[in-house]
């Protein structure tokens, strides 16, 4: 469900030189003086600035925060050279720099609002800049890829059996078993998960991609959209090995601030670990875990009221 975006008293895009890379942050708020919050986009390789309108219509964080929509290294219209320089460690270090800049600009601690891989990056960055971070809101974080991939593989094969779907069985043969180290297999799996309703409730992959491309054309233009799609593939190719090896339970980051985890109960991607005692493993005092019904991987779009209510009180 969409609503009218909040009327903004602040809306400006700022270029930042971050660790040798030119990046952009769009700052939005209903009024001056609100505490800062950084949106850390899902990924790997997905841009963010084209989704600002959707965030504002669905979640409306600008009513409570000065929201910084951060276009990560190599994303969007960035040069291909920046995309080739992406790694999980580099994105976390870049986010630390963004947090330091925003904290110095506002003189207030920063909330990190991370989605999927963006939530993972937020957890890693929070270990480097704890004195400048108020809390982390971690939506569907990637915590243990091996367990997540195994759960997804089981889910997809079970769906093929229950539905008696030859098309789904053939698609699974093309994808093969995890790990997924090339963008083609990774993207094919995303298509299946989206069409089965585990990414955003009630949306198919075609619907989500059409929405994305239309929004990107409006934000980046034709040439910029081509660059953004190119960069997405470059970054996925570079980062999928990092993603496949990810295991924050075996080597938990030392996060000392509160982390507020949100998991969608219809999300196959987090089913392999969301019932573990995540709060005891990763997070400082005050850490919470909420498992949200009727929500897929993008909990903030499926159940925006629940997410905004939590974010407003961190």
C-alpha positions in Angstrom: 0.0 0.0 0.0 1.3 3.4 -0.9 0.6 6.8 0.7 1.4 10.4 0.0 5.1 11.1 0.7 5.8 13.4 3.6 6.3 17.1 2.7 10.0 17.7 2.9 11.8 20.7 4.4 15.2 19.3 3.4 15.9 17.5 0.2 19.4 17.8 -1.3 22.0 15.5 -2.9 25.6 15.8 -1.8 28.6 14.3 -3.5 31.2 12.8 -1.2 34.8 11.7 -1.7 35.0 8.5 0.2 38.2 6.4 0.3 39.1 7.4 -3.2 35.7 7.0 -4.6 33.1 9.6 -5.6 29.8 8.7 -4.0 26.4 10.4 -3.4 24.1 10.9 -0.5 20.6 12.3 -0.8 19.5 13.9 2.4 15.7 14.2 3.1 13.7 15.3 6.2 10.5 17.0 7.0 12.3 19.6 9.2 15.7 20.5 10.5 17.2 19.0 13.6 16.0 15.5 13.3 18.4 12.7 14.2 20.3 11.1 11.3 19.6 7.7 9.7 21.5 6.1 6.8 19.7 3.7 4.5 22.0 0.9 3.4 20.6 -0.8 0.3 20.3 -4.5 -0.3 22.6 -6.0 -2.8 25.1 -6.8 -4.0 25.2 -4.1 -6.6 21.7 -2.6 -6.4 21.5 1.2 -6.5 19.3 3.1 -4.2 18.6 6.6 -5.4 15.8 5.4 -7.8 14.0 3.9 -4.8 13.8 7.1 -2.7 10.2 7.8 -3.8 9.1 4.3 -2.9 10.8 4.5 0.5 9.0 7.8 1.2 5.6 6.6 0.1 5.8 3.3 2.0 7.9 3.9 5.1 8.1 7.6 5.5 11.2 7.7 7.7 11.6 11.4 7.0 9.0 12.2 9.6 11.3 11.1 12.3 14.8 11.3 10.8 17.1 13.1 8.5 17.4 10.2 6.1 20.6 9.8 4.2 20.0 7.6 1.1 23.6 6.4 0.4 24.5 5.3 -3.1 27.2 2.7 -2.4 30.6 2.5 -4.1 30.3 1.4 -7.7 26.5 1.6 -7.8 24.2 3.6 -10.0 26.1 5.8 -12.5 29.5 5.3 -10.9 32.5 4.6 -13.2 33.1 1.0 -13.9 36.5 1.3 -12.2 34.6 1.9 -8.9 32.5 -1.2 -9.4 35.6 -3.3 -10.0 36.9 -2.0 -6.6 34.0 -3.3 -4.5 34.4 -5.8 -1.8 32.4 -6.5 1.4 35.2 -5.1 3.5 35.4 -2.0 1.4 31.7 -1.3 1.6 31.8 -1.6 5.3 34.7 0.8 5.5 32.9 3.2 3.2 29.9 3.1 5.4 32.0 3.9 8.4 33.2 7.0 6.6 29.6 8.0 5.7 28.7 7.6 9.4 31.6 9.8 10.5 30.7 12.5 8.0 27.0 12.5 9.0 27.8 12.5 12.7 30.1 15.5 12.3 27.5 17.3 10.2 24.6 16.8 12.6 26.4 16.4 16.0 24.1 13.4 16.7 24.7 9.6 16.7 23.5 7.8 13.5 21.0 5.0 13.1 21.9 2.5 10.4 18.9 1.1 8.5 20.3 -1.8 6.6 18.5 -4.2 4.2 19.7 -7.8 3.4 23.4 -7.4 2.5 23.1 -3.8 3.5 22.2 -4.9 7.0 25.3 -7.1 7.0 27.4 -4.2 5.9 25.8 -2.1 8.7 26.7 -4.7 11.4 30.3 -4.7 10.2 30.5 -0.9 10.0 29.0 -0.6 13.5 32.0 -2.4 14.9 34.3 0.3 13.5 32.3 3.4 14.5 30.4 2.4 17.6 30.8 5.7 19.3 29.0 7.4 16.4 26.2 4.8 15.9 22.9 5.0 17.9 21.6 1.6 16.8 21.2 -0.7 13.8 17.9 -1.7 12.3 18.8 -4.9 10.4 16.1 -6.0 8.0 16.6 -9.6 6.7 20.4 -9.6 7.2 22.6 -12.1 5.5 24.2 -13.8 8.5 25.3 -17.3 7.3 25.2 -17.9 3.6 25.7 -21.6 3.8 22.7 -22.2 6.0 20.6 -19.7 4.0 21.5 -21.3 0.6 20.7 -24.7 1.9 17.3 -23.6 3.2 16.5 -21.9 -0.1 17.5 -25.0 -2.1 15.3 -27.2 0.1 12.4 -24.7 -0.3 12.6 -24.5 -4.1 12.8 -28.3 -4.5 9.8 -28.7 -2.2 7.8 -26.1 -4.1 8.6 -27.9 -7.4 7.4 -31.2 -5.8 4.2 -29.7 -4.2 3.2 -27.8 -7.3 4.2 -30.5 -9.7 6.0 -27.9 -11.7 8.1 -29.1 -14.6 9.2 -25.6 -15.3 10.4 -25.1 -11.8 12.3 -28.4 -11.8 14.0 -27.4 -15.1 14.9 -24.0 -13.7 16.5 -25.7 -10.7 18.6 -27.9 -12.9 19.9 -24.9 -14.8 20.8 -23.1 -11.5 22.4 -26.1 -9.9 23.2 -26.5 -6.2 24.8 -23.8 -4.1 27.1 -22.0 -3.6 26.3 -19.4 -6.3 29.4 -17.7 -7.5 28.3 -16.3 -10.8 25.7 -13.6 -11.4 23.6 -15.7 -13.8 22.8 -18.4 -11.3 22.3 -15.8 -8.5 19.9 -13.9 -10.6 18.0 -17.0 -11.8 17.4 -18.0 -8.2 16.2 -14.5 -7.4 13.6 -14.8 -10.2 12.2 -18.0 -8.7 12.1 -16.6 -5.2 10.4 -13.5 -6.3 7.8 -15.4 -8.3 7.1 -17.6 -5.3 6.3 -14.5 -3.2 9.3 -14.6 -0.8 10.9 -11.3 -1.8 8.1 -8.8 -1.8 4.6 -10.1 -1.0 2.3 -10.2 -4.0 4.9 -9.2 -6.5 6.5 -11.2 -9.3 10.0 -10.8 -10.6 8.7 -9.2 -13.8 6.7 -6.7 -11.8 9.7 -5.8 -9.5 12.1 -5.5 -12.4 9.7 -3.4 -14.5 9.2 -1.1 -11.5 13.0 -0.9 -10.9 13.8 -0.1 -14.6 11.1 2.6 -14.8 12.3 4.2 -11.6 15.9 4.0 -12.7 15.1 5.7 -16.1 13.4 8.5 -14.2 16.4 8.9 -11.8 19.4 8.2 -14.0 18.2 8.6 -17.5 18.8 6.0 -20.3 22.6 6.2 -20.3 22.7 6.2 -16.5 20.4 3.2 -16.3 22.7 1.2 -18.7 25.6 2.1 -16.5 23.7 1.1 -13.3 22.8 -2.3 -14.7 26.4 -2.8 -15.9 27.7 -2.0 -12.5 25.3 -4.3 -10.8 26.7 -7.3 -12.8 30.3 -6.2 -12.2 29.7 -5.9 -8.4 27.9 -9.2 -8.2 30.7 -11.0 -10.0 33.2 -9.5 -7.6 31.2 -9.9 -4.4 29.6 -13.3 -4.7 32.6 -15.2 -3.4 32.6 -12.9 -0.3 28.9 -13.5 0.1 29.3 -17.3 -0.2 31.9 -17.4 2.6 29.9 -15.2 4.9 29.3 -16.6 8.4 28.7 -14.1 11.2 27.8 -16.8 13.7 31.2 -18.5 13.5 33.0 -15.2 13.5 30.5 -12.7 15.0 31.4 -9.0 14.7 31.8 -7.2 18.0 28.7 -5.0 17.9 28.3 -3.0 21.1 25.2 -1.0 20.1 21.6 -2.3 20.1 20.6 -4.1 16.9 16.9 -4.5 16.0 16.5 -7.5 13.7 13.4 -7.9 11.5 12.8 -11.2 9.7 9.8 -11.8 7.3 8.2 -15.1 8.0 7.6 -15.7 4.3 11.3 -15.1 3.5 13.1 -18.2 2.2 16.4 -16.5 2.2 16.6 -16.1 6.1 14.7 -19.3 7.0 18.0 -21.2 7.6 19.0 -19.1 10.6 16.3 -16.7 11.7 15.1 -19.0 14.5 18.6 -19.1 16.1 19.3 -16.9 19.1 20.5 -14.0 16.9 20.3 -11.4 19.7 22.7 -13.4 21.9 25.1 -13.9 19.0 25.4 -10.4 17.4 24.4 -7.2 19.1 24.9 -5.0 22.2 22.6 -4.4 25.2 19.0 -3.8 24.1 19.2 -5.9 21.0 15.8 -7.2 19.8 14.5 -9.7 17.2 11.1 -9.5 15.6 9.8 -12.1 13.2 7.1 -10.4 11.1 4.1 -12.4 9.7 2.9 -11.7 6.1 6.3 -10.4 5.0 9.0 -11.6 2.7 12.6 -10.5 2.4 11.7 -6.8 2.0 9.9 -6.4 5.3 10.0 -2.6 5.1 7.9 -2.7 2.0 5.6 -5.5 3.0 4.9 -4.3 6.6 6.0 -0.7 6.6 4.0 0.4 9.6 5.7 -2.2 11.8 9.1 -1.2 10.5 8.5 2.5 10.9 7.1 2.1 14.4 10.3 0.2 15.4 12.6 2.6 13.7 10.9 5.6 15.4 11.7 4.3 18.8 15.3 3.0 18.6 
